[in-house]
Amino acid sequence: MPGAYPVALSARNAQGNSSTAAVTITVVTSDAPTFIADGVVDAASFASGISPGSIASLFGVRLSAVSGVSSAQGFPLPVQLQGTSVTVNDIPAPLLAVANVAGSEQINFQVPFEVAAPGNARIVVSSSGRNSWPIDVPVLSAKPAVFVSGGIGPAIMHGLTGEMVTVTKPAQPGEVVVIYCTGLGAVTPQVSTGSAASTTTLSQAILPFAVTVGGKDAVVDFAGLAPTFAGLYQVNLEIPSGPTGTSVPLVIQVNGSTSTPVSVPIAP
């Protein structure tokens, strides 16, 4: 039956010497949730690996009994949705959504701030009382990634209007834009895992931070948690003069970890 079973294994070499090792064998049912380490990614760029406090996505099979999408309805985020839960190093992870759309299964969750980094974290998915095999995934202190709206572009907004920066509404040199991302790491003051960030007391990122636009350093006015959300970060920065075009690369670097470049349109 499913469970963890300690056993002793013995081996004997050609010289007749023997040794015994104690190991634990984990048995899971054939209909248990199944995923691999590369299926645990940041929710913005879908690159493998996670960081404390960030939003992550997990892809696999038999992750839930959901048909369609089941989303959390408020804060603090629940640690179970429709019979599905996730633990990271035995810490219950707040869930944003569980989905099964056209056979593609996905769980979006917040990595607990309590998870130690850098290192590895052991993740277990439970669905309808069945537990997955524990899977170890890499954890970085920060893993910046900019969210992208399919068919439109990266989630970069004009600071004054809140409209998305697009080719038809490009950013202007000197303008302040707001970038929505995840994976900027630890913040101060700390916000409880699963809780929405405050609208009155901003939680700022504390790890070494830089943003380049077209290879030029940008002035960052704020980097930290986006108010009223959990696991979502925002960066307010001034577009530097010089780089222009419809697809100027923007890169965020935090504590030595670099985001996948995204393209931002900048007017001449």
ZICOR-V140203 format. One record per run of one state. SS is the DSSP state (~ for helix, > for strand, _ for the rest). FROM is the first residue (numbers start at 1). LEN is the number of residues. Records with the same first field share a line. If there is no record, write none. Layout:
# ZICOR-V140203
SS=FROM-LEN + FROM-LEN
This chain:
# ZICOR-V140203
_=1-2 + 13-5 + 28-6 + 35-2 + 43-5 + 49-1 + 52-3 + 62-6 + 72-9 + 82-2 + 89-2 + 93-2 + 102-2 + 111-8 + 128-2 + 132-3 + 141-4 + 147-1 + 150-3 + 155-1 + 159-5 + 165-6 + 172-4 + 183-4 + 189-8 + 198-6 + 206-3 + 214-2 + 218-1 + 226-1 + 228-5 + 239-6 + 255-2 + 259-3 + 267-2
>=3-10 + 18-10 + 34-1 + 40-3 + 48-1 + 50-2 + 55-7 + 68-4 + 81-1 + 84-5 + 91-2 + 95-7 + 104-7 + 119-9 + 130-2 + 135-6 + 145-2 + 148-2 + 153-2 + 156-3 + 164-1 + 171-1 + 176-7 + 187-2 + 197-1 + 204-2 + 209-5 + 216-2 + 219-7 + 227-1 + 233-6 + 245-10 + 257-2 + 262-5
~=37-3
